[in-house]
Amino acid sequence: EFTMRHLLTAACAAAILAVPMVSMAQEASGGGSGPIRSAADRLRNANAEQVERNWARATPEEKEVTTSHSITAHGRAMRYKATAGTLTIRDDAGMPTASLFYVAYTLDGQPVGRRPVTYLYNGGPGSPTVWLHMGAFGPVRVLTDDPVVERPAPFNVGPNDMTLLDKTDLVFIDMVGAGYSRPLAETPGSTFWGVDQDADAFTRAIMRYTTKFNRWSSPKYVLGESYGTLRTGAVAHQLESRGMSLNGVILLSSIMNYGVRQPGYAQNFITLLPTYAATAWYHNKVPNRPATIEAHVQRARDFAMGPYAAALAKGHMISDAERAQIAQQMSELIGVSPTFIDNANLRVELSPFRKELLRDRRETIGRLDTRYLGMDADAVGGEPEEDPSSSAITGAYFGVFNDYIANTLNFRTDMDYRQSARGLPGFNWNWSHRPPVGGPQTTPNTAVDLATTMRRNPHLKVLALNGYYDAATPFFSTEFDLAQMMLEPHLRDNLEFTYYEGGHMMYTSRKALEELHVDLAKFYDETENGGVR
């Protein structure tokens, strides 16, 4: 038996050794292409393994890095923790679908169950939350003030003594595809790139953070800017429907209803007019200029909702006399000639206005903030070449953030911090929306969602923050959109508006930032106990 086992083992070994010899003989007889092909395969496999090892991508495992810091703000020293990390969201079957990057700031020594927490995000759609984070409410800020181009490195950055950390913990979240947020595995980014899909992702991320860090008993708020306000209407309703009632909703530079911006509707021209008037007042293009912007804006509101709205409703049926009268009145309010207004059929689009107002100075004005000045190649064109209020600050914000996240918060990754999800493969935003009441919308109006949420949760308070010089999301448009929520009288007091001499990101102005904190501190004081005084 022993001899037989050894003979069988020896035979098997000989057979195994013979295989590569036969293979080599066959390859040699085949003219030499076999070894080349085999070497190429090995090289490809080695390269694939190397690519796999060095692929900068998100993983389902949640990551977090926590550091300790201190700041003196609002007259006191505050110690706080900063956590930079990722939240993994899952579909209803429990499969990980996306990793959302966040930075959270939590004040030391506070009882978690009573301490407010606010979830913040920017808009786009496609933007990361770098603007609110590094410009408005985080403990470190790009130190902007006047509407001028920010210098390149070394950047003007420092502690933000107007941070909201004295009133609430802060969680800044990036949308999927922007910043460090990514879809996971085989899930395409397009899964998240639509009104309802994006709102669902943020709802899941907020609920994940709330559960992971034991914040269910904390007073909870959401704060969105720009498209983030449209997101907020849907998120507030989705959270309410999934068992999370909010204490407060904060809308900064709002656009809740895209439907009224479609061609053929007069409403967009009506709601832009007071912003045009504020801009003309700022640039001293108004005859008999009132002493305050508030007085001039109110004149523009009254005209827009009265004679102007009535004139636009008549379309081409308007009489020549009325048309001339309206053009003259508009000219006195918004600072461009009656002829220009008449040539525009009383319907002055934003881009031509931005080119025309200061054409005599060979300057253009911004869109996000009409205080900013730009220079085109010539003064002849019909619209500006770019938005100077955007290009003036973008380099500083992203330069500061990339340095801060790696060298102060110690969060390191081989992934790029994406300035936008726009332009990525499959980024074709799905604008359809299914509100909680009424039929499907082809263009979204999430003020419907917010109104439904306020009726279900009558303790919910909403604060709308507006910049007079914001032409991207005009303040009068916000007033119109929220007035259409048709709230009952006892709920209307839950809705509040505040105004600042700034643009879309009014916090780039130091004075406006200080006023923002005063108004927000009051809002938190009134709402953190669930409406109980």
HUDAGI-V726574 format. One record per pair of residues at least 4 apart in sequence whose ideal C-beta (glycine too) atoms are under 7 Angstrom apart, sorted by the first residue. I is the first residue (numbers start at 1). GAP is how many residues later the second one is. Records with the same first field share a line. If there is no record, write none. Layout:
I=GAP, GAP
This chain:
1=4
2=4
3=4
4=4
5=4
6=4
7=4
8=4
9=4
10=4
11=4
12=4
13=4
14=4
18=4
19=4
20=4
21=4
22=4
23=4
24=4
25=4
26=4
27=7, 8
30=4
32=4
33=4
34=4
35=4
36=4
37=4
38=4
39=4
40=4
41=4
42=4
43=4
44=4
45=4
46=4
47=4
48=4
49=4
50=4
51=4
56=357, 358, 359
57=125
58=28, 41, 124, 126
60=28, 36, 124
62=23, 24, 25, 26
63=22, 23
64=19, 21
65=18, 19, 20, 344, 345, 346
66=15, 16, 17
67=15, 342, 343
68=13
69=11, 13, 70
70=7, 8, 9
71=7, 68, 88, 92
72=5, 89
73=5, 88, 90, 93
74=92
78=29, 87, 88
79=29
80=25, 26, 27, 28, 59, 85
81=25, 27
82=21, 23, 327
83=21
84=19, 321, 325, 327
85=17
86=13, 14, 15
87=13, 15, 118, 121, 122
88=8, 11
89=8, 9, 11, 112, 115, 116, 119
90=4, 5, 6, 7
91=4, 6
96=88
97=86, 87, 90, 94
98=78, 83, 84, 85, 86, 89, 94, 103
99=82, 83, 85
100=73, 74, 76, 81, 105
101=73, 78, 79, 80
102=69, 70, 71, 107
103=30, 69, 306
104=65, 66, 67
105=33, 34, 60, 64, 65
106=63
107=8, 58, 62
110=5
111=4
112=102, 103, 106
113=104, 105
115=54, 103
116=51, 52, 53, 102, 103, 105, 408, 412
117=51, 52, 54, 98, 101, 103
118=50, 52, 53, 103, 105
119=52, 54, 87, 103
120=9, 12, 17, 50, 51, 52, 103
121=8, 52, 54, 81, 103, 107, 110
122=5, 6, 7, 9, 10, 103, 104, 106
123=4, 101, 102, 103, 104, 105, 108
124=103, 296
125=73, 102, 304
126=52, 294, 295, 296
127=51, 293
128=46, 50, 51, 290
129=4, 43, 44, 45
130=4, 267, 268, 271
131=4, 94, 266, 374
132=4, 5, 40, 93
133=5, 39
134=4, 6, 7, 8, 263, 266, 267
135=6, 7, 262, 370, 372, 373
136=371, 377
137=26, 27, 33
138=22, 25, 32, 34
139=20, 21, 24, 26
140=17, 19, 20, 264
141=16, 17, 19
142=13, 14, 15, 254, 255, 258
143=13, 14, 15
144=6, 249, 364
145=364, 365
147=222, 224, 225
148=244
149=243
150=6, 242, 243, 245, 246
151=5
152=243
153=246
155=241, 244, 245
157=243
162=351, 352, 355
164=4, 6, 356
165=5
167=353, 354, 357
168=53, 356
171=38
173=29, 32
174=4, 5, 6, 7
175=6, 23, 246
176=5, 6, 7, 13, 16, 25
177=4, 12, 16, 241, 244, 247, 250
178=240, 242, 243
179=238, 239
180=233, 235, 237
183=4, 5, 6, 8, 9
187=4
188=238
189=4, 235, 237, 238
190=236
191=6
192=5, 6, 9
193=4, 5, 234, 236, 237
194=4, 235, 236
195=4, 39, 235, 236, 237, 238, 249
196=4, 38, 237, 238
197=4, 233
198=4, 33
199=4, 32, 35, 36, 39
200=4, 38
201=4
202=4, 29, 33
203=4, 32, 35, 36, 39
204=4
205=4
206=4, 33
207=4, 35, 37
208=4
209=4
210=5, 6, 34
219=28, 309
220=24, 26, 27
221=25, 26, 27, 29
222=10, 13, 14, 24, 27
223=27, 29
224=4, 5, 7, 8, 27, 28
225=4, 27, 28
226=27, 29, 246, 247, 278
227=4, 28
228=4
229=22, 23, 25, 26, 27
230=25, 26, 214, 216
231=4
232=4, 17, 19
233=4, 23, 213, 214, 216, 217
234=4, 212, 215
235=4
236=4, 10, 13, 213, 214, 217
237=4, 199, 212, 215, 216
238=4
239=5, 7
240=4, 5, 213, 216, 217
245=212
246=214
247=280, 281, 283
248=213, 215, 275, 279
249=201, 211, 213
250=213, 215
251=211, 213, 214
252=213
253=213, 214, 217, 220, 251
254=210, 219, 224, 227
255=218
256=189, 190, 191, 225, 226
257=188, 190, 224
258=173, 185, 186
259=184, 186
260=5, 7, 8
261=7
262=181
266=4, 46, 47
267=4, 213
268=4
269=4, 43, 78, 79
270=34, 38, 39, 42
271=203, 205, 206, 209
272=4, 78, 202
273=4, 27, 31, 35, 61
274=4, 23, 26, 27, 30, 202
275=4, 195, 196, 199, 200, 201
276=4, 58, 77
277=4, 19, 20, 23, 56, 57
278=4, 15, 19, 190, 191
279=4, 78, 86, 91, 190
280=5, 6, 54, 55, 77
281=5, 8, 12, 15
282=89, 187
283=74, 75
284=5
285=50, 72
286=10, 49
287=45
290=5, 6
291=4
293=4, 175, 208
294=4
295=4
296=4
297=4, 171
298=4
299=4, 34
300=4, 33
301=4, 175
302=4
303=4, 5, 26, 30
304=4, 5, 172
305=4
306=4
307=4, 19, 22
308=4, 18
309=4
311=7, 11, 15, 35
312=34
314=4
318=4, 5
319=4
320=4
321=4
322=4
323=4, 19, 23
324=4
325=4
326=4, 20
327=4, 11, 14, 15, 19
328=4, 10
329=4
330=4, 11
331=5, 6, 7, 10
335=22
336=4, 5, 17, 20, 21
338=4
339=4
340=4, 16
341=5, 7
344=4, 8
348=4, 5
349=4
350=4, 17, 121
351=4, 32, 33
352=4, 30, 31
353=4
354=10, 11, 13, 29, 30
355=4, 9, 26, 27, 28, 29
357=8
358=5, 6, 7
359=20
362=17
363=10, 11, 12
364=10, 12, 20, 24
365=5, 7, 8
366=4, 5, 6, 8, 21, 22, 23, 137
367=20, 22, 104, 105
368=19, 21, 22, 102, 104, 135, 136, 137
369=20, 100, 101, 133, 134, 135
370=99, 101, 133
371=98, 132
372=16, 17, 20
373=15
374=10, 12, 14
376=5, 8, 9
377=8
386=5
387=4
388=4
389=114
390=4
393=4, 115
394=4
395=4
396=4
397=4
398=4, 21
399=4
400=4
401=4, 16
402=4, 15
403=4
404=4, 5
405=4, 6
406=5, 6
421=6
422=5
423=4
431=12, 13
432=8, 9, 10
433=8, 11, 13
434=6
435=6, 13, 14
436=13, 16
437=11, 15
438=10
441=4
446=4
447=4, 34, 35, 37, 38
448=4
449=4
450=4, 12, 35
451=4, 34, 35, 36
452=4
453=4, 7
454=6, 8, 33, 37, 40
455=36
458=33
459=71, 72
460=34
461=33, 65, 66
462=32, 33
463=33, 35, 60
464=14, 18, 32, 33
465=33, 51
466=9, 12, 31, 32, 33
467=8, 33, 35, 36, 37, 39
468=7, 31, 32, 33
469=33, 34
470=4, 5, 33, 34
472=32
473=4, 5, 31
475=4, 24
476=4
477=4
478=4
479=4, 18
480=4
482=13
487=4, 5, 8
498=21
500=6, 12, 15, 16
501=8, 10, 11
502=4, 6, 7, 10
506=6
507=5, 6, 9
509=4
510=4
511=4
512=4
513=4
514=4
515=4
516=4
517=4
518=4
519=4
520=4
521=4
522=4
523=4
524=4
527=4
